[in-house]
Amino acid sequence: MPRLLLSDEHWSKLREILLHKAIYNKRDLRMTVEGMLYRMRTGCPWRDLPKAFGYWNKVYKRFNAGRSGTRGFTERIAWHVVLLCSNGRPAASG
């Protein structure tokens, strides 16, 4: 099992935010989000995404669908993860 980025505490907060933003709560939502974060963190090709995150193509399609439109799924996740990991303070730049 690959290392996960979000602690249970961070996930529960992010899950509430996503549900409030009308993201459908599928059974595998956490692992889909973790798969996106894993891929962004490691830079691995989508096809090499560990199976623990689910079928790579599903995660890839959800990631790309989230990039379309204004403030899509992916951008919302990234923004909230940054805020959660910085304890609600804007991340330091530079």
Buried (B, 14 or more C-beta within 10 A) or exposed (E): EBEBBBEEEBBEBBBEBBEEEEBEEEEBBBBBBBBBBBBBEEEEEBEEBBEEBBEBEBBBEBBEEBEEEEEBBBEBBBEBBEBBEEEEEEEEEE
